[in-house]
Amino acid sequence: MELARSDNVLRVPTEAVLEGDAVFVFSEETGELSKQKFDAGLSNWNHIEVTGGLSGGTRIVLSIGRAGVEAGAKVVPENADAEP
């Protein structure tokens, strides 16, 4: 049963979302992670719609449970050769 639907929207994987509708964002300039809140819309077990606070192309952390993943951490993306 489908209760609501949004087409052509920005969305993030549910597994990447922290409590309080935030994600860890990777900065290409500094190589650091920062915590960024966003406005959430419709959601399901797989994805959460972004209605504000993030833009397309922003690199976010999917493995938030991995040791050392925190705001201010210096990181090298595992897929550094991949296009964002």
Secondary structure, DSSP 8 states (H G I E B T S, - for coil): -------S-EEEEGGG-BTTTEEEEE-TTT-BEEEEE-EEEEE-SSEEEEEES--TT--B-S-TTSTT-STT-B---TTTTS--
